[in-house]
Structure formats: C-alpha cells, structure tokens
Amino acid sequence: MCGIAGFAGTAAPNRMGPAQRGLDIMAGCLRHRGPDDAGTWLDSSQVVGLAHRRLAIVDLSINGHQPMDSDDGRFIVAFNGEIYNHRALRQGLDERSATGAKRWKGGSDTETLVEGFSTWGVRGTIAKCVGMFALAVFDRRERRLTLVRDRAGEKPLYYVSALGFIAFASEPKAILALPGFDRRLDRASLSAYLAFGYVPGTGSMFASIKKVPPAGILEFAVDQGTVALDRYWRLPPPAPLRSTPGLGRELDDRSESMLAEAVAAQLQADVPVAVLLSGGMDSSLVAAMAARAVGRVRTFTIGFPGAKAHDERPHARLIAEHFGTEHVEIPLQSGDLGTLQQLSRSMDEPLCDSSIIPTYLVSQAVRRHVTVALGGDGGDELFGGYRAYNLARAQALLRCVLPAPYRRFAAIAARAALPPGTKGRSYLVALDGTKIQAAARAVMLFDRQARGQLLAGSAGSGSPMPEQLKEQCIEEDLSVIQTATRMDFLNYLPNDLLAKVDRASMLCSLEVRAPFLDHRLVEFAFGQVPDDLKAGWWEKKIMLRRLARRVLPPAFDVDRKQGFSIPLRSWLQQQKGTEIYDSIRALPRELINPAYVDRLLAWQARGYDNSERILCLAMLSLWLQEFRVEY
C-alpha cells in the first residue's frame, strides 16, 4: 500500500516550477501512506513525472522500489494497492515468454503489473487483475499517461487538468502543495456534502480537483494535452427477483467458496496480517474463513466502556474463542476536537461519518502489531444488510397504494411539521418521487428545504440538485432492492465507507483489505443473487445469514445488527458548550446561516437526535480552517 502522485503535459514546466522539486513536495505530502521507501522519476523533457511513497507489503526488498520500469523500457508505473492474483498472472506471463519463463527481478506485484502492460496492454492487464489499486502508468512510445482506479473504489485517486496539463495524487493535499493551485470551494459539492455527509460523483470540495471514479480509466495524451475518461468495468445485469427451488442451496455453496477464496487470497503478504473483528456478522465470517485458511489468526476488537449498546466485545470474543484466534481487545474513550482536527487534515475533504473516530483509533492500536488487516466492508451493500432496504420495500408499497397527490401532501407535511432528527421523517419526505428518487433521498442529513435554510445567501444557488448525482448512476428500471443496493455500492460505499477506512488507516500506515469487494464476489452478488435472498419485509442479508448459521458458532446471534458506530449523542453531550459546538458556531456567515445552526442545537437540546448533522457541520468548519479554503 502506498501513495502516488505526479504530473504530465507540455505546460508542466510553467505550472510546476522546478519539476523535480514539485515531485519531491508531492511525495513528502504523502509520507504517512508509505514510510518505508520513496522514489521519483522525471522524463528527460521534464514534462512527465511520477512520485511514489511505499508501505512495503509484498517483496520488502529494493526490488519493489517504485516508480518501476518494464523490462522493455516502454512503461513506467507508480502503483498503490495490491494485486491478489499476481502469482497467477506471472504464470501466464511466463507461458507467453519466448524463452519459456521470464527472468524476474523480484517478487512484487508491481513488477507483475508493469510486465503485464508490456504483454497484454494496460486495459488487457487491468481486466485480469483481482485487487484494489490506484495507479499511474506512462507509455513512453505512445506518450500517454494513464490513471486507473479499482472497481469498487477502495483506493483514492484525485486529479486536476487544465490547459494541456494534468496533476494527480492519492490525496488532494499533494496537489494543493504545488504552486498555482487555488483552494476555491466547489459550491455544488458543498450542497452535496450537506445532503449526504460525503460528495458523490466525480467532483470534490475543491473546485479545481476531481476524482477518478471507481473502475475509471483516464488517458492523457501528453503532446496533445487531451483527457479521455472511461469505465473499464460495470456491475452485471441484475439477478432474477426470486429464487427457484434448489437455487438457494447452490448459491449458499457458491457464496461460501467464493468468500473463502477471497479471504485466502487477501491473507497473502510478507508482513504480519490480522482481522478487524467488529463482532458483526460480516467481519465474523471473514475471521472464520481466515482461520480456515491459515489456522491461528490474529483478531482485534474495540469496545466502548460504559456504552453497552455500542460495545461489540462480547460478540467478538465468542467468535475468537470458537476459532481459537490470537485475540486483542482495545477499549476506546470519547474522541476530542484534537482527534477530529487530525482526521480533518487526513481526509482532505470533510466527511460526516462518526465511525471514522474508532476506525482511526483502532488503526493506531492495530498498527503496533501488524501492517495488514482484513475487514468486513461491502457485505451490506452486496447482500442487502441495511434496514433502509426493508423500509424501501414498505415505501414502495405506499407508492403503489397511495395516489400521487396524497404522497405529495405527506411529503410536504413531513417537511413542514417534523423537525430534522425526527425518526422516519426522511422516508416520508422521499414518498414524493420515483423509486430511484426515493433511494437517493431516503437517507439524507439536510434535505432540499433544510439546505435552503442552512446555506446563507447565494451559497447554494445555481448548483445542481445533489440528489441527481446519485440518481444518474442508475440507468435501468430495476427493482426496489436492486436500485437501493446498487446506488449504495456506487455512491455511499466508495465515497463514505471506503474513503473513511483508507484515510484513517493510511494515516497510521496500516493497510486494510476488504474480501467482500473481490470483484468476482461483487459480480456474483449483483448478477446472481435474487432479491428474495437479500432483503424482505423484515429480514436483511438473508443469504449471508444462512451462511453464518453454517460457519459460525450456534450461540452467535445472526439476527443482531450493530454497525461499527460510536455513542455519538452521549459524546456530544460531554462536549456540550465546548469545542464541538463552538466550532460550528464559528462557521463563516457567508456560507452558513447562523440562525439555522442555533435552531439545530435547540432541537438537539429538546430531544431530537441531530448528532450526525452537528458532526457534519463540525467537520465542515474544521476542514475550512485546516485547508484555508477560499469561498
């Protein structure tokens, strides 16, 4: 796992200043992502440069140093990630070699990757890769720089392009460190952040910086200065709505074998590996498969003393004892403003997800023992694990039986009469619309009306509706469950959950892997598992629960659902009148209406739980200050 950065274009000497110094600055900004090694490469014309910071995982020797050339000298790559099937790819390259076997310099997956480019081309190689990655490869012969991001969006990749020039990095801070790049706020992204707590789509909170989307491949023709962005992979066509007799058992068997294969592949490393065992079903299944693959495995669990509803330690302990893992429990106390400031600096963009605090704290603790950890991210999106999917079914029934005028009245009445923080308010508001619109609006922090009151003056005017950024990713007429799960996989997963895990873990130089996001398992879940094996009226994650009953100890409660969360409301009560509330009152009046902030705090005091909305504004305030954002 690493950090990458670089630039290309005939305008580079004018935009960069001294090119080598620019590369060194970019690499320095990413040191936390790769403390083990650093490297830069600059072509002779000084119009293309690559920088790399290395966290050594596979082949710890100098043979894994990057940027790395192919043997034929055509390609040079800076690579962040892991290719889990790189040994199988090497075998394929050996078979293609005219001499019967290639002469390899070392054992790194980076060398496998760059030699694959010489044999199969960039797109052909990426299509064969199983893994998580963000990479930049320069083709000397074609004079083309290609940026690629993995299918699920586990690894981040940002870029800015203008006037025949492109710069890119794993984190925006490396781009912002270059001379001449402004820090202007993107107003459309601000509105989207307030709606969802993250920014969907390809934009960022900085007006000049964009994201390469998951499964995105961006090609920059250096001499022409042109950019072409495409997707090399998409979710498969949806599975049938209902299973047939005998199909359920067959799919159960396949899900077990595919998850076992994914976990076994992701346990491969030349450094110590562990499992982040939250006590939930997904991470427990990962731990079970890891124990099956290697015998004794290390597991780590966090707990919140004094907050029993959020303390997963007893459930994790049951799994650890059953599978005989080397288990470590880590008690956590409440995070303070200093923790949030540090995370705001790491995120580069504000992110309203309270679980980033325990994710960061557990990453700190786990990194003292291991360099790689496996987690359970992705299981909910693939197999229907959120309560929102049950509610979406109920909402769909109401849309069928209630005429449009009644639904519209219910939505208007809910917006007007129910303060933010009222349970069920967002689902009533989302009744007025199609199922795609309902899926986009069902879980929102500040809806359209609230944003209109929260944003000061013209701060939100002229921006497209944030909901449309999510709606446009669904191109077909799908079922309610297919629409909701796909929308979450394409938006919430990469822009919130995976961004949170990447930044919090890499701030501690810890690599976190997600076996559920092996793209073959993703294709299986979306293309072959019917709706009635995902979520019903009351049940969630139906097929995975059946797998859990097979694999996990009988005493494990497969019907319990507890996300990786913190007791945020009680933590905020401890902070009342201090830094957290003071930070949101300090938001600039040019952007945020202070009267609405006061009403929000008043609603919180009266018992309406607006803790996530308060955190949303606190993270925004810290980010504006930390990055000296221009607005």
Legacy VTK file of the C-alpha trace (Angstrom):
# vtk DataFile Version 3.0
C-alpha trace
ASCII
DATASET POLYDATA
POINTS 631 float
0.000 0.000 0.000
1.370 3.349 -0.956
0.786 6.880 -2.102
1.252 8.038 -5.678
1.463 11.455 -7.311
2.707 13.063 -10.492
2.066 15.347 -13.431
2.223 15.443 -17.217
1.796 17.900 -20.064
3.735 20.328 -22.206
2.617 23.096 -19.833
4.255 21.318 -16.897
7.411 23.469 -16.679
5.269 26.607 -16.400
2.803 25.173 -13.883
5.249 23.241 -11.711
8.237 25.490 -11.366
11.300 23.225 -10.864
9.830 19.851 -11.803
11.956 17.682 -9.520
11.233 19.912 -6.565
7.498 19.640 -7.338
7.699 15.841 -7.314
9.602 15.860 -4.024
6.974 18.124 -2.452
4.127 15.879 -3.613
5.850 12.762 -2.302
6.523 14.468 1.023
2.818 15.231 1.478
2.079 11.501 1.248
4.746 10.191 3.595
2.175 8.721 6.013
0.883 6.482 3.213
4.316 4.962 2.672
7.011 5.415 5.323
9.240 2.577 4.075
10.601 3.988 0.806
10.280 6.920 -1.578
11.029 7.378 -5.250
10.554 9.858 -8.076
11.004 9.666 -11.832
11.251 12.522 -14.332
11.491 12.064 -18.082
14.256 13.786 -19.972
11.974 16.540 -21.276
10.741 17.209 -17.715
7.097 17.245 -18.850
6.151 13.933 -17.193
6.938 12.982 -13.613
5.881 10.268 -11.169
6.314 10.147 -7.380
5.814 7.237 -5.011
5.760 6.518 -1.283
5.942 2.852 -0.292
4.436 0.836 2.520
6.217 -2.450 1.905
3.825 -5.431 1.957
4.957 -7.832 -0.807
8.690 -8.299 -1.509
10.183 -5.985 1.090
13.485 -5.706 -0.786
14.758 -2.953 -3.069
13.261 -4.939 -5.954
9.894 -3.443 -5.006
11.128 0.138 -5.358
8.945 2.462 -7.439
8.405 4.076 -9.895
9.229 0.874 -11.769
10.166 0.306 -15.430
9.138 -2.623 -17.592
11.967 -4.769 -18.963
11.461 -3.416 -22.469
11.614 0.173 -21.182
8.248 1.118 -22.680
6.206 1.515 -19.469
6.906 3.074 -16.112
4.399 2.764 -13.263
3.609 4.233 -9.850
1.231 1.839 -8.126
-0.798 1.998 -4.919
-2.575 -1.197 -3.913
-2.391 -4.958 -4.001
-2.927 -7.425 -6.860
-4.059 -10.579 -5.080
-3.741 -12.862 -8.132
-0.343 -11.590 -9.260
1.293 -15.019 -8.935
-1.239 -16.484 -11.366
-0.617 -13.545 -13.699
3.129 -14.242 -13.515
2.491 -17.789 -14.585
0.546 -16.513 -17.561
3.379 -14.143 -18.473
5.905 -16.989 -18.184
3.814 -19.042 -20.591
3.769 -16.137 -23.058
7.511 -15.630 -22.850
9.528 -16.728 -25.890
12.194 -18.249 -23.636
9.686 -20.306 -21.649
9.994 -18.281 -18.449
10.653 -14.613 -17.753
13.594 -13.511 -15.682
12.029 -11.706 -12.754
13.969 -9.203 -10.667
11.912 -9.801 -7.524
8.573 -10.970 -6.206
6.487 -7.776 -6.091
3.049 -7.445 -7.644
4.199 -4.118 -9.114
6.714 -5.940 -11.320
3.990 -8.377 -12.394
1.753 -5.443 -13.261
4.248 -3.477 -15.330
5.366 -6.570 -17.256
1.704 -7.336 -17.908
1.369 -3.930 -19.540
4.135 -4.862 -21.993
2.428 -8.163 -22.872
-1.325 -7.513 -22.660
-1.519 -3.720 -22.754
-2.859 -1.537 -19.943
-6.554 -2.325 -20.390
-5.911 -6.017 -21.008
-3.842 -6.302 -17.831
-6.312 -4.409 -15.658
-9.120 -6.691 -16.838
-7.143 -9.684 -15.470
-6.315 -8.105 -12.096
-8.065 -9.058 -8.873
-7.279 -6.440 -6.262
-7.512 -2.891 -5.012
-5.451 -0.245 -6.732
-4.868 3.261 -7.942
-2.054 3.578 -10.440
-0.388 5.821 -12.975
1.446 4.342 -15.946
3.319 6.257 -18.606
3.691 4.741 -22.070
6.912 6.185 -23.491
6.182 5.001 -27.041
2.647 6.402 -27.240
3.442 9.381 -24.999
0.336 8.627 -22.943
-0.244 8.812 -19.195
-2.997 6.508 -17.914
-4.627 6.726 -14.484
-6.652 3.718 -13.262
-8.726 3.093 -10.140
-10.021 -0.252 -8.840
-13.565 -1.437 -9.480
-15.084 -0.733 -6.060
-13.100 2.422 -5.319
-11.062 1.119 -2.390
-8.062 3.260 -3.291
-8.440 7.019 -3.939
-7.124 8.955 -6.926
-7.592 12.717 -7.445
-6.559 14.878 -10.379
-6.684 18.389 -11.796
-6.378 19.148 -15.505
-6.262 22.427 -17.407
-4.526 23.947 -20.416
-2.612 20.882 -21.535
-1.557 19.877 -18.036
-2.604 17.230 -15.531
-1.533 16.598 -11.942
-2.724 13.688 -9.798
-2.275 12.230 -6.329
-3.694 9.788 -3.810
-4.808 12.760 -1.710
-5.652 16.373 -2.696
-3.089 17.809 -0.265
-0.288 16.704 -2.601
-1.868 18.635 -5.479
-2.598 21.703 -3.354
1.071 21.835 -2.328
2.066 22.704 -5.895
2.377 26.370 -6.845
-0.543 27.992 -8.609
-3.375 25.719 -7.468
-6.233 27.537 -5.808
-8.288 26.349 -2.860
-11.681 27.586 -4.017
-14.722 25.825 -2.610
-16.955 23.960 -5.034
-20.485 25.146 -4.188
-22.230 22.150 -5.780
-20.089 19.778 -3.727
-20.832 21.751 -0.560
-24.547 21.251 -1.152
-23.970 17.537 -1.817
-21.902 17.186 1.353
-24.645 18.760 3.441
-27.161 16.385 1.856
-25.256 13.117 2.313
-22.230 13.752 4.515
-19.941 12.959 1.581
-19.562 14.068 -2.035
-20.914 11.591 -4.616
-19.879 11.598 -8.274
-16.532 12.721 -9.660
-16.321 16.133 -8.003
-14.587 17.169 -4.806
-14.957 20.001 -2.325
-12.198 21.848 -4.202
-13.486 23.436 -7.406
-10.394 22.530 -9.440
-9.914 18.931 -8.231
-11.836 15.876 -9.431
-11.859 12.178 -8.562
-11.121 9.342 -10.945
-14.296 7.297 -10.346
-14.267 3.637 -9.283
-13.496 1.445 -12.323
-12.368 4.616 -14.064
-9.551 4.780 -16.588
-8.302 8.231 -17.570
-5.941 8.662 -20.519
-3.938 11.849 -21.015
-2.205 12.387 -24.366
0.874 14.320 -23.298
1.703 16.091 -26.564
-1.914 16.974 -27.412
-2.924 17.793 -23.844
-6.257 15.943 -24.159
-8.090 13.953 -21.486
-10.388 10.959 -22.073
-12.245 9.342 -19.136
-13.916 5.939 -19.479
-15.026 2.949 -17.368
-13.404 -0.454 -17.848
-15.935 -2.393 -15.692
-19.594 -2.149 -14.707
-21.952 -4.042 -12.444
-23.542 -7.020 -14.220
-27.214 -7.159 -15.298
-29.443 -7.818 -12.289
-30.337 -11.260 -10.989
-33.943 -12.556 -11.124
-36.223 -11.186 -8.428
-36.990 -14.598 -6.932
-35.063 -17.790 -6.399
-36.204 -21.147 -7.736
-36.334 -24.485 -5.851
-32.806 -25.741 -5.249
-31.173 -22.461 -6.328
-30.794 -21.199 -2.763
-28.636 -24.130 -1.675
-26.479 -23.814 -4.791
-25.948 -20.089 -4.160
-25.172 -20.757 -0.493
-22.401 -23.142 -1.540
-21.009 -20.696 -4.075
-21.033 -17.756 -1.654
-19.109 -19.831 0.897
-16.464 -20.978 -1.573
-16.062 -17.524 -3.151
-15.693 -15.753 0.193
-13.234 -18.399 1.377
-11.194 -17.943 -1.797
-11.221 -14.140 -1.477
-10.097 -14.235 2.168
-7.331 -16.751 1.454
-6.016 -14.592 -1.391
-6.022 -11.447 0.739
-4.119 -13.100 3.586
-1.039 -13.238 1.355
1.670 -10.812 2.477
5.301 -10.720 3.558
4.324 -8.880 6.769
2.011 -9.795 9.688
-1.739 -9.859 8.866
-4.782 -9.690 11.175
-8.585 -9.428 11.029
-10.554 -6.442 12.318
-13.259 -8.329 14.186
-16.111 -5.951 14.961
-18.391 -8.636 16.334
-20.822 -8.241 13.457
-21.677 -10.981 11.006
-19.520 -9.827 8.080
-16.238 -9.499 9.946
-17.028 -12.713 11.841
-17.363 -14.560 8.523
-14.035 -13.089 7.390
-12.414 -14.257 10.634
-13.918 -17.729 10.192
-12.575 -18.020 6.651
-9.166 -16.711 7.730
-8.960 -19.319 10.496
-9.940 -21.969 7.963
-7.171 -20.816 5.595
-4.210 -20.384 7.962
-5.226 -21.889 11.291
-4.405 -19.454 14.076
-5.080 -15.844 13.053
-4.824 -12.573 14.949
-8.058 -10.642 15.612
-8.608 -7.160 17.050
-11.787 -5.711 18.533
-12.572 -2.303 20.003
-15.082 -1.551 22.748
-16.700 1.434 24.384
-16.697 1.125 28.194
-19.929 2.500 29.617
-21.818 2.278 26.290
-23.181 -1.252 26.266
-25.299 -0.791 23.111
-22.167 0.049 21.120
-19.774 -2.425 22.754
-19.152 -5.397 20.462
-16.500 -7.078 22.578
-18.676 -9.918 23.961
-19.820 -10.904 20.440
-16.295 -10.724 19.037
-14.976 -12.721 21.991
-17.402 -15.529 21.146
-16.010 -15.755 17.616
-12.386 -15.501 18.776
-12.798 -18.281 21.303
-14.649 -20.543 18.868
-11.963 -20.260 16.180
-9.018 -20.054 18.574
-7.726 -16.710 17.330
-4.985 -14.672 18.963
-7.419 -12.033 20.190
-6.805 -8.474 21.413
-9.495 -6.149 22.841
-8.966 -2.385 22.739
-11.156 -0.121 24.925
-11.755 3.348 23.482
-12.744 6.567 25.154
-14.511 9.502 23.501
-12.690 11.411 20.793
-11.985 15.103 21.324
-11.627 18.050 18.972
-7.939 17.296 18.527
-8.814 13.875 17.107
-11.326 15.421 14.709
-8.809 18.059 13.607
-6.237 15.399 12.850
-8.794 13.399 10.861
-9.949 16.506 9.006
-6.365 17.100 7.942
-6.078 13.496 6.780
-9.374 13.418 4.875
-8.639 16.486 2.690
-12.422 16.736 2.321
-14.964 16.842 5.144
-16.652 13.501 5.837
-19.596 13.096 8.175
-19.182 9.562 9.432
-18.752 9.291 13.176
-17.220 5.830 12.847
-14.083 7.424 11.408
-13.066 8.127 15.021
-12.970 4.473 16.167
-11.613 3.441 12.737
-8.661 5.758 13.261
-8.129 4.816 16.902
-8.267 1.082 16.212
-5.905 1.553 13.243
-3.433 3.261 15.573
-3.601 0.376 18.021
-3.532 -2.432 15.436
-0.559 -0.907 13.590
1.604 -1.554 16.648
1.137 -5.286 15.989
0.601 -5.794 12.223
0.891 -3.988 8.884
-2.170 -5.504 7.141
-5.707 -6.102 8.408
-8.793 -7.626 6.781
-12.222 -6.069 7.370
-15.863 -6.762 6.545
-16.711 -3.728 4.385
-19.048 -4.342 1.454
-21.208 -7.129 2.851
-24.206 -4.877 3.487
-24.219 -3.317 0.023
-23.729 -6.634 -1.769
-26.197 -8.742 0.194
-28.854 -6.328 1.480
-27.791 -5.641 5.047
-29.206 -2.207 5.833
-32.571 -1.559 7.464
-33.059 1.065 4.760
-33.701 -1.758 2.290
-36.630 -3.076 4.373
-38.016 0.443 4.614
-37.594 0.866 0.856
-39.921 -2.097 0.320
-42.534 -0.539 2.611
-42.137 2.808 0.904
-42.595 1.175 -2.499
-45.862 -0.381 -1.298
-47.106 3.027 -0.159
-46.244 4.496 -3.565
-48.379 1.778 -5.166
-51.459 2.213 -2.962
-51.382 5.974 -2.357
-52.270 8.297 -5.264
-49.587 10.848 -6.175
-51.418 13.843 -4.619
-51.612 12.058 -1.237
-47.933 11.130 -1.361
-47.009 14.680 -2.240
-49.110 16.001 0.654
-47.467 13.569 3.101
-44.002 14.675 1.955
-44.848 18.383 2.229
-46.444 17.883 5.653
-43.421 15.947 6.947
-41.035 18.656 5.782
-43.101 21.388 7.396
-44.203 19.752 10.648
-41.379 17.401 11.647
-38.044 18.871 12.773
-34.834 17.257 11.457
-33.936 14.381 13.733
-37.484 13.009 13.838
-37.427 9.271 13.127
-38.970 8.376 9.776
-39.024 11.972 8.508
-36.674 11.341 5.568
-38.733 8.370 4.360
-41.954 10.369 4.400
-40.250 13.220 2.536
-38.986 10.741 -0.075
-42.516 9.455 -0.816
-42.935 12.200 -3.376
-40.998 10.772 -6.307
-39.964 7.693 -8.257
-38.232 4.704 -6.660
-34.883 5.988 -7.952
-35.545 9.402 -6.415
-36.707 7.749 -3.202
-33.496 5.704 -2.975
-31.418 8.860 -3.475
-33.337 10.869 -0.865
-34.129 8.238 1.762
-31.057 8.813 3.949
-30.162 12.487 3.977
-28.713 14.817 6.577
-30.163 18.059 5.220
-32.907 17.758 2.602
-33.596 20.363 -0.062
-35.694 22.566 2.202
-33.197 22.368 5.066
-30.292 23.205 2.762
-32.200 26.217 1.521
-32.439 27.481 5.101
-28.934 26.426 6.125
-26.960 27.873 3.216
-26.533 31.618 3.549
-27.449 34.000 0.757
-26.401 32.614 -2.629
-24.114 29.917 -1.183
-26.214 27.125 -2.684
-27.788 28.873 -5.636
-27.036 27.797 -9.168
-25.890 24.335 -8.081
-27.447 21.152 -9.471
-29.542 19.107 -7.070
-27.210 16.789 -5.098
-29.803 14.023 -5.347
-29.318 13.958 -9.111
-25.675 12.930 -8.671
-26.916 9.683 -7.130
-29.966 9.240 -9.345
-27.993 9.386 -12.583
-25.886 6.347 -11.667
-28.942 4.071 -12.049
-29.581 3.667 -15.754
-32.191 0.900 -15.796
-35.665 0.226 -14.479
-34.709 -2.062 -11.598
-36.485 -3.468 -8.559
-36.521 -1.527 -5.301
-33.790 -3.699 -3.733
-31.623 -3.655 -6.859
-31.941 0.123 -7.114
-31.084 0.730 -3.453
-28.164 -1.705 -3.216
-26.606 -0.547 -6.490
-26.968 3.092 -5.535
-25.215 2.435 -2.217
-22.458 0.401 -3.882
-21.785 3.169 -6.408
-22.059 6.120 -4.001
-22.097 5.501 -0.251
-19.545 2.684 -0.298
-16.688 4.384 -2.223
-17.279 7.981 -1.118
-18.005 7.367 2.560
-17.121 3.908 3.903
-14.049 3.163 1.810
-12.786 6.754 1.925
-13.091 6.664 5.720
-11.203 3.373 6.029
-8.479 4.386 3.576
-7.696 7.748 5.170
-7.981 6.638 8.799
-5.868 3.515 8.282
-3.279 5.106 5.998
-2.818 7.935 8.472
-1.420 5.140 10.653
0.379 3.388 7.739
-1.928 0.369 8.067
-3.261 -1.442 5.002
-6.900 -2.570 5.300
-8.273 -5.106 2.809
-11.909 -5.983 2.066
-12.502 -9.578 0.892
-16.186 -8.902 0.176
-15.058 -6.460 -2.545
-13.266 -9.069 -4.634
-14.923 -8.117 -7.935
-15.875 -11.728 -8.652
-17.874 -11.822 -5.429
-19.392 -8.423 -6.321
-20.480 -9.738 -9.727
-21.942 -12.821 -8.073
-23.928 -10.784 -5.524
-25.381 -8.326 -8.023
-25.723 -10.643 -11.000
-26.853 -13.956 -9.498
-28.352 -13.485 -6.022
-32.120 -12.778 -6.250
-33.844 -10.081 -4.219
-35.634 -12.606 -2.016
-32.248 -13.886 -0.783
-31.129 -10.355 0.146
-33.838 -8.363 1.952
-37.518 -8.966 2.663
-40.112 -7.041 4.638
-38.338 -7.699 7.925
-35.265 -9.810 7.176
-31.906 -8.480 5.994
-28.918 -10.193 4.397
-30.884 -13.429 4.121
-28.321 -15.497 2.241
-25.357 -14.404 4.373
-27.329 -15.263 7.498
-27.759 -18.777 6.153
-24.015 -18.920 5.545
-23.372 -17.639 9.074
-25.545 -20.419 10.524
-23.343 -22.899 8.655
-19.992 -21.424 9.618
-20.275 -19.516 12.899
-20.869 -20.985 16.380
-24.516 -21.762 17.260
-24.511 -19.196 20.070
-23.784 -16.346 17.630
-26.884 -14.187 17.103
-27.161 -13.899 13.303
-30.238 -11.655 13.585
-28.418 -8.936 15.503
-27.413 -5.860 13.505
-24.969 -3.394 15.007
-22.928 -1.181 12.738
-19.388 -0.085 13.543
-20.591 3.005 15.363
-19.924 5.155 18.398
-22.210 6.598 21.078
-22.101 9.951 19.299
-25.037 11.538 21.098
-23.575 10.915 24.554
-20.137 12.009 23.344
-21.628 15.297 22.152
-23.344 15.769 25.497
-19.925 15.526 27.110
-18.680 18.188 24.685
-21.709 20.495 25.183
-20.688 24.145 25.341
-17.092 23.315 24.423
-15.093 22.770 21.268
-17.522 20.845 19.042
-20.415 23.281 19.421
-18.075 26.270 19.326
-16.626 25.051 16.035
-19.975 25.020 14.244
-20.903 28.426 15.643
-17.661 29.654 14.039
-18.773 28.656 10.524
-18.488 31.630 8.128
-21.704 33.592 7.784
-21.034 33.922 4.062
-21.737 30.186 3.762
-23.855 29.034 6.686
-26.857 30.757 8.235
-26.134 31.043 11.998
-29.846 31.261 12.841
-30.411 27.781 11.419
-27.428 26.452 13.376
-28.962 27.823 16.573
-32.287 26.116 15.746
-30.469 22.844 15.108
-28.790 22.977 18.516
-32.116 23.856 20.110
-33.768 20.817 18.507
-30.918 18.668 19.835
-31.467 20.026 23.342
-35.199 19.221 23.088
-34.515 15.547 22.361
-34.453 15.376 18.550
-31.272 13.487 17.667
-29.328 15.675 15.253
-25.920 14.390 16.329
-24.857 13.429 12.799
-25.915 16.844 11.472
-23.906 18.562 14.191
-20.902 16.401 13.323
-21.433 17.247 9.636
-21.163 20.977 10.357
-18.249 20.492 12.771
-16.220 18.589 10.171
-17.039 21.278 7.590
-15.839 24.011 9.935
-12.612 22.196 10.766
-11.937 21.500 7.081
-12.477 25.133 6.059
-9.976 26.241 8.691
-7.458 23.444 8.158
-7.152 23.942 4.396
-7.671 27.716 4.314
-10.453 27.243 1.762
-11.429 30.219 -0.386
-15.169 30.810 -0.688
LINES 1 632
631 0 1 2 3 4 5 6 7 8 9 10 11 12 13 14 15 16 17 18 19 20 21 22 23 24 25 26 27 28 29 30 31 32 33 34 35 36 37 38 39 40 41 42 43 44 45 46 47 48 49 50 51 52 53 54 55 56 57 58 59 60 61 62 63 64 65 66 67 68 69 70 71 72 73 74 75 76 77 78 79 80 81 82 83 84 85 86 87 88 89 90 91 92 93 94 95 96 97 98 99 100 101 102 103 104 105 106 107 108 109 110 111 112 113 114 115 116 117 118 119 120 121 122 123 124 125 126 127 128 129 130 131 132 133 134 135 136 137 138 139 140 141 142 143 144 145 146 147 148 149 150 151 152 153 154 155 156 157 158 159 160 161 162 163 164 165 166 167 168 169 170 171 172 173 174 175 176 177 178 179 180 181 182 183 184 185 186 187 188 189 190 191 192 193 194 195 196 197 198 199 200 201 202 203 204 205 206 207 208 209 210 211 212 213 214 215 216 217 218 219 220 221 222 223 224 225 226 227 228 229 230 231 232 233 234 235 236 237 238 239 240 241 242 243 244 245 246 247 248 249 250 251 252 253 254 255 256 257 258 259 260 261 262 263 264 265 266 267 268 269 270 271 272 273 274 275 276 277 278 279 280 281 282 283 284 285 286 287 288 289 290 291 292 293 294 295 296 297 298 299 300 301 302 303 304 305 306 307 308 309 310 311 312 313 314 315 316 317 318 319 320 321 322 323 324 325 326 327 328 329 330 331 332 333 334 335 336 337 338 339 340 341 342 343 344 345 346 347 348 349 350 351 352 353 354 355 356 357 358 359 360 361 362 363 364 365 366 367 368 369 370 371 372 373 374 375 376 377 378 379 380 381 382 383 384 385 386 387 388 389 390 391 392 393 394 395 396 397 398 399 400 401 402 403 404 405 406 407 408 409 410 411 412 413 414 415 416 417 418 419 420 421 422 423 424 425 426 427 428 429 430 431 432 433 434 435 436 437 438 439 440 441 442 443 444 445 446 447 448 449 450 451 452 453 454 455 456 457 458 459 460 461 462 463 464 465 466 467 468 469 470 471 472 473 474 475 476 477 478 479 480 481 482 483 484 485 486 487 488 489 490 491 492 493 494 495 496 497 498 499 500 501 502 503 504 505 506 507 508 509 510 511 512 513 514 515 516 517 518 519 520 521 522 523 524 525 526 527 528 529 530 531 532 533 534 535 536 537 538 539 540 541 542 543 544 545 546 547 548 549 550 551 552 553 554 555 556 557 558 559 560 561 562 563 564 565 566 567 568 569 570 571 572 573 574 575 576 577 578 579 580 581 582 583 584 585 586 587 588 589 590 591 592 593 594 595 596 597 598 599 600 601 602 603 604 605 606 607 608 609 610 611 612 613 614 615 616 617 618 619 620 621 622 623 624 625 626 627 628 629 630
